[in-house]
Amino acid sequence: MTIRFDGKVAIVTGAGGGLGRAHALELARRGAKVVVNDLGGSVDGTGGSSEAAQKVVAEIKAAGGEAVANGASVTDDAGVAQLVKQTMDTWGRIDVLIANAGILRDKSFAKMELKDFAAVMDVHVMGSVKPCKAIWPIMREQQYGRIVVTTSSTGLYGNFGQTNYGAAKLGLVGFMNTLKLEGAKDNIKVNAIAPVAATRMTENLMPPQVLEMLKPEYVTPGVVYLVSDEAPTGVILTAGAGVFAAAQIVESEGLNLGHKANADTVAEYWGRISDFSGARHYTMGSEQTEKFMARLQDSPIKG
């Protein structure tokens, strides 16, 4: 099987370099018409230039593909509206959105200013929500859409100095978890990628020999699969250096401690409450509620 995107149109945000560039190039190589969106700002989100996006468009065209550049900020309502209008005016449809744009403003929580927390939340969360919202009616009308949001191991597991980034990245998993449910009836599949890659956001965190192993293009095969016709939905795919794995939020089976349970009871049975040997992954919140109702059928441990 060869995955192709002939006749399909893809928007990739933050595509002027790093992961976004790799995704855009591969989608174009496989036949997609690509909108290369990039504000062209620095890692912390300041500044702006259309040069990076134009260079990627030139690369795609030189290889025989079709692409246009867009310099809108994904946090700007008017800019996002213009991005969607430009795409529709040019090609008349939008099949794929890869929400990749992001910034970093790392500091320990004690030293972080709230404006830097808010800025990171705005770019990662609202910078994914706004394009998704703008294209959602188009994808519903088409009865087809593929969306990938970009999460991170920081959101899933934590990293020192990245409370803002971690909050934003796990927030996107929550966004995906509901969007996948709402999109199912319209053949809109929504997934998340958690990349480990050498980009300008990570180049100062790793030695050169490690960075060489973590080229952005080694993540891209997973992203391309997640926006293909055959894609799953509601998946967190972790990827780096050609290694691919899937992540899930799971929950233990739990215990019925009864209505008379108190904090001391919880402490006494903590080992069993937090026993993940029979843990399950739920595909929607109501499944957790069903589990709680099932536990109520068990005899309470404490009456």
KAURUR-V428292 format. One record per residue. N is the residue number from 1. RES is the residue in three letters. OMEGA is omega in whole degrees, 0 to 359 (NA if undefined). NEAR is the number of other C-alpha atoms within 8 Angstrom. Layout:
n=N res=RES omega=OMEGA near=NEAR
n=N res=RES omega=OMEGA near=NEAR
This chain:
n=1 res=MET omega=176 near=2
n=2 res=THR omega=180 near=3
n=3 res=ILE omega=180 near=7
n=4 res=ARG omega=179 near=8
n=5 res=PHE omega=180 near=11
n=6 res=ASP omega=180 near=8
n=7 res=GLY omega=181 near=7
n=8 res=LYS omega=183 near=12
n=9 res=VAL omega=183 near=14
n=10 res=ALA omega=170 near=14
n=11 res=ILE omega=175 near=12
n=12 res=VAL omega=179 near=16
n=13 res=THR omega=183 near=14
n=14 res=GLY omega=189 near=15
n=15 res=ALA omega=180 near=19
n=16 res=GLY omega=180 near=15
n=17 res=GLY omega=173 near=11
n=18 res=GLY omega=184 near=11
n=19 res=LEU omega=182 near=14
n=20 res=GLY omega=178 near=14
n=21 res=ARG omega=180 near=13
n=22 res=ALA omega=179 near=13
n=23 res=HIS omega=182 near=14
n=24 res=ALA omega=181 near=12
n=25 res=LEU omega=183 near=11
n=26 res=GLU omega=177 near=10
n=27 res=LEU omega=179 near=14
n=28 res=ALA omega=179 near=14
n=29 res=ARG omega=181 near=10
n=30 res=ARG omega=169 near=10
n=31 res=GLY omega=181 near=12
n=32 res=ALA omega=167 near=16
n=33 res=LYS omega=193 near=14
n=34 res=VAL omega=169 near=14
n=35 res=VAL omega=181 near=13
n=36 res=VAL omega=181 near=19
n=37 res=ASN omega=174 near=15
n=38 res=ASP omega=177 near=17
n=39 res=LEU omega=180 near=12
n=40 res=GLY omega=180 near=13
n=41 res=GLY omega=178 near=10
n=42 res=SER omega=183 near=8
n=43 res=VAL omega=181 near=9
n=44 res=ASP omega=174 near=8
n=45 res=GLY omega=180 near=9
n=46 res=THR omega=178 near=7
n=47 res=GLY omega=180 near=7
n=48 res=GLY omega=179 near=8
n=49 res=SER omega=181 near=9
n=50 res=SER omega=186 near=12
n=51 res=GLU omega=184 near=7
n=52 res=ALA omega=180 near=11
n=53 res=ALA omega=179 near=17
n=54 res=GLN omega=180 near=11
n=55 res=LYS omega=179 near=9
n=56 res=VAL omega=175 near=14
n=57 res=VAL omega=179 near=13
n=58 res=ALA omega=177 near=8
n=59 res=GLU omega=181 near=9
n=60 res=ILE omega=181 near=14
n=61 res=LYS omega=179 near=10
n=62 res=ALA omega=179 near=7
n=63 res=ALA omega=177 near=7
n=64 res=GLY omega=181 near=6
n=65 res=GLY omega=179 near=12
n=66 res=GLU omega=181 near=11
n=67 res=ALA omega=171 near=12
n=68 res=VAL omega=180 near=9
n=69 res=ALA omega=175 near=12
n=70 res=ASN omega=185 near=12
n=71 res=GLY omega=183 near=11
n=72 res=ALA omega=169 near=12
n=73 res=SER omega=182 near=10
n=74 res=VAL omega=178 near=15
n=75 res=THR omega=185 near=11
n=76 res=ASP omega=183 near=8
n=77 res=ASP omega=181 near=8
n=78 res=ALA omega=179 near=6
n=79 res=GLY omega=179 near=11
n=80 res=VAL omega=177 near=15
n=81 res=ALA omega=179 near=9
n=82 res=GLN omega=177 near=9
n=83 res=LEU omega=181 near=10
n=84 res=VAL omega=179 near=11
n=85 res=LYS omega=179 near=8
n=86 res=GLN omega=181 near=8
n=87 res=THR omega=181 near=12
n=88 res=MET omega=178 near=10
n=89 res=ASP omega=183 near=7
n=90 res=THR omega=188 near=6
n=91 res=TRP omega=171 near=7
n=92 res=GLY omega=178 near=7
n=93 res=ARG omega=175 near=9
n=94 res=ILE omega=183 near=15
n=95 res=ASP omega=188 near=11
n=96 res=VAL omega=168 near=12
n=97 res=LEU omega=172 near=13
n=98 res=ILE omega=182 near=12
n=99 res=ALA omega=189 near=14
n=100 res=ASN omega=186 near=13
n=101 res=ALA omega=179 near=14
n=102 res=GLY omega=176 near=9
n=103 res=ILE omega=176 near=11
n=104 res=LEU omega=169 near=10
n=105 res=ARG omega=188 near=11
n=106 res=ASP omega=170 near=9
n=107 res=LYS omega=174 near=8
n=108 res=SER omega=185 near=10
n=109 res=PHE omega=180 near=8
n=110 res=ALA omega=184 near=4
n=111 res=LYS omega=185 near=6
n=112 res=MET omega=173 near=10
n=113 res=GLU omega=183 near=6
n=114 res=LEU omega=179 near=6
n=115 res=LYS omega=178 near=6
n=116 res=ASP omega=173 near=10
n=117 res=PHE omega=183 near=13
n=118 res=ALA omega=182 near=9
n=119 res=ALA omega=180 near=8
n=120 res=VAL omega=176 near=15
n=121 res=MET omega=183 near=13
n=122 res=ASP omega=183 near=10
n=123 res=VAL omega=185 near=14
n=124 res=HIS omega=184 near=14
n=125 res=VAL omega=182 near=12
n=126 res=MET omega=176 near=11
n=127 res=GLY omega=170 near=14
n=128 res=SER omega=182 near=14
n=129 res=VAL omega=185 near=8
n=130 res=LYS omega=175 near=12
n=131 res=PRO omega=178 near=12
n=132 res=CYS omega=180 near=10
n=133 res=LYS omega=183 near=8
n=134 res=ALA omega=182 near=10
n=135 res=ILE omega=185 near=10
n=136 res=TRP omega=180 near=8
n=137 res=PRO omega=179 near=8
n=138 res=ILE omega=180 near=9
n=139 res=MET omega=178 near=14
n=140 res=ARG omega=179 near=13
n=141 res=GLU omega=179 near=7
n=142 res=GLN omega=190 near=7
n=143 res=GLN omega=178 near=9
n=144 res=TYR omega=174 near=11
n=145 res=GLY omega=176 near=13
n=146 res=ARG omega=182 near=13
n=147 res=ILE omega=172 near=14
n=148 res=VAL omega=171 near=14
n=149 res=VAL omega=185 near=14
n=150 res=THR omega=177 near=13
n=151 res=THR omega=185 near=13
n=152 res=SER omega=173 near=12
n=153 res=SER omega=177 near=10
n=154 res=THR omega=177 near=11
n=155 res=GLY omega=183 near=14
n=156 res=LEU omega=190 near=9
n=157 res=TYR omega=179 near=6
n=158 res=GLY omega=173 near=10
n=159 res=ASN omega=182 near=9
n=160 res=PHE omega=176 near=6
n=161 res=GLY omega=184 near=8
n=162 res=GLN omega=178 near=14
n=163 res=THR omega=180 near=12
n=164 res=ASN omega=181 near=13
n=165 res=TYR omega=180 near=15
n=166 res=GLY omega=178 near=14
n=167 res=ALA omega=180 near=10
n=168 res=ALA omega=186 near=13
n=169 res=LYS omega=176 near=16
n=170 res=LEU omega=174 near=12
n=171 res=GLY omega=180 near=10
n=172 res=LEU omega=175 near=13
n=173 res=VAL omega=176 near=11
n=174 res=GLY omega=177 near=8
n=175 res=PHE omega=179 near=8
n=176 res=MET omega=186 near=13
n=177 res=ASN omega=178 near=11
n=178 res=THR omega=181 near=9
n=179 res=LEU omega=179 near=9
n=180 res=LYS omega=178 near=14
n=181 res=LEU omega=183 near=7
n=182 res=GLU omega=181 near=7
n=183 res=GLY omega=189 near=12
n=184 res=ALA omega=185 near=9
n=185 res=LYS omega=181 near=6
n=186 res=ASP omega=179 near=9
n=187 res=ASN omega=174 near=10
n=188 res=ILE omega=182 near=15
n=189 res=LYS omega=186 near=15
n=190 res=VAL omega=182 near=15
n=191 res=ASN omega=179 near=16
n=192 res=ALA omega=175 near=14
n=193 res=ILE omega=175 near=15
n=194 res=ALA omega=188 near=12
n=195 res=PRO omega=166 near=12
n=196 res=VAL omega=189 near=10
n=197 res=ALA omega=176 near=14
n=198 res=ALA omega=177 near=13
n=199 res=THR omega=179 near=10
n=200 res=ARG omega=177 near=8
n=201 res=MET omega=182 near=9
n=202 res=THR omega=188 near=9
n=203 res=GLU omega=180 near=9
n=204 res=ASN omega=184 near=7
n=205 res=LEU omega=187 near=5
n=206 res=MET omega=176 near=8
n=207 res=PRO omega=184 near=7
n=208 res=PRO omega=183 near=6
n=209 res=GLN omega=176 near=6
n=210 res=VAL omega=179 near=8
n=211 res=LEU omega=180 near=12
n=212 res=GLU omega=179 near=8
n=213 res=MET omega=188 near=7
n=214 res=LEU omega=179 near=12
n=215 res=LYS omega=181 near=13
n=216 res=PRO omega=183 near=13
n=217 res=GLU omega=177 near=9
n=218 res=TYR omega=176 near=12
n=219 res=VAL omega=190 near=16
n=220 res=THR omega=179 near=12
n=221 res=PRO omega=178 near=8
n=222 res=GLY omega=180 near=11
n=223 res=VAL omega=180 near=11
n=224 res=VAL omega=176 near=11
n=225 res=TYR omega=183 near=10
n=226 res=LEU omega=177 near=13
n=227 res=VAL omega=180 near=12
n=228 res=SER omega=176 near=11
n=229 res=ASP omega=186 near=4
n=230 res=GLU omega=188 near=6
n=231 res=ALA omega=168 near=9
n=232 res=PRO omega=173 near=8
n=233 res=THR omega=180 near=9
n=234 res=GLY omega=184 near=12
n=235 res=VAL omega=167 near=11
n=236 res=ILE omega=178 near=12
n=237 res=LEU omega=175 near=13
n=238 res=THR omega=187 near=12
n=239 res=ALA omega=175 near=15
n=240 res=GLY omega=175 near=14
n=241 res=ALA omega=182 near=11
n=242 res=GLY omega=177 near=7
n=243 res=VAL omega=182 near=6
n=244 res=PHE omega=178 near=9
n=245 res=ALA omega=178 near=7
n=246 res=ALA omega=179 near=8
n=247 res=ALA omega=178 near=8
n=248 res=GLN omega=165 near=7
n=249 res=ILE omega=182 near=6
n=250 res=VAL omega=183 near=8
n=251 res=GLU omega=179 near=8
n=252 res=SER omega=181 near=12
n=253 res=GLU omega=176 near=11
n=254 res=GLY omega=181 near=9
n=255 res=LEU omega=171 near=8
n=256 res=ASN omega=180 near=10
n=257 res=LEU omega=178 near=12
n=258 res=GLY omega=183 near=9
n=259 res=HIS omega=180 near=5
n=260 res=LYS omega=179 near=7
n=261 res=ALA omega=175 near=10
n=262 res=ASN omega=183 near=6
n=263 res=ALA omega=179 near=6
n=264 res=ASP omega=178 near=7
n=265 res=THR omega=179 near=10
n=266 res=VAL omega=179 near=11
n=267 res=ALA omega=182 near=7
n=268 res=GLU omega=185 near=7
n=269 res=TYR omega=185 near=8
n=270 res=TRP omega=181 near=8
n=271 res=GLY omega=180 near=7
n=272 res=ARG omega=177 near=8
n=273 res=ILE omega=185 near=11
n=274 res=SER omega=177 near=8
n=275 res=ASP omega=185 near=11
n=276 res=PHE omega=184 near=8
n=277 res=SER omega=177 near=5
n=278 res=GLY omega=186 near=7
n=279 res=ALA omega=180 near=10
n=280 res=ARG omega=173 near=8
n=281 res=HIS omega=180 near=8
n=282 res=TYR omega=181 near=9
n=283 res=THR omega=173 near=7
n=284 res=MET omega=186 near=8
n=285 res=GLY omega=183 near=7
n=286 res=SER omega=179 near=6
n=287 res=GLU omega=175 near=9
n=288 res=GLN omega=178 near=9
n=289 res=THR omega=178 near=8
n=290 res=GLU omega=177 near=8
n=291 res=LYS omega=179 near=9
n=292 res=PHE omega=178 near=8
n=293 res=MET omega=178 near=8
n=294 res=ALA omega=179 near=8
n=295 res=ARG omega=180 near=10
n=296 res=LEU omega=176 near=9
n=297 res=GLN omega=177 near=6
n=298 res=ASP omega=175 near=7
n=299 res=SER omega=180 near=7
n=300 res=PRO omega=180 near=9
n=301 res=ILE omega=184 near=8
n=302 res=LYS omega=177 near=8
n=303 res=GLY omega=NA near=8
